[in-house]
Amino acid sequence: MLPSTPNDPLALALSALAATLGEQRRAQQFIELTGIGTDELRARACEPALLSALIRFLEAHEPDLIAVSEDLGVSPDLLVQARRELEEGNR
């Protein structure tokens, strides 16, 4: 589901997080790789650093990046751009 403001990198990344957590294998891998617990994930879900890490996780396995992009109805490039903008905002 495309966020109501697709040009907002935070909204797009949150949608990517929801899509990632909505698929059991992908969610399990993300949680295992980051070591983040579900309570911490809920508490930090809006943090740009966590969201950019999520998109980097997707970028590391192109089929996941493409699948999430398709779920959201956006191009993979738009997700990558959102990650870049989130990282630039954290500097």
Order of alpha helices (4+ residues) and beta strands (2+ residues): alpha-alpha-alpha-alpha-alpha-alpha
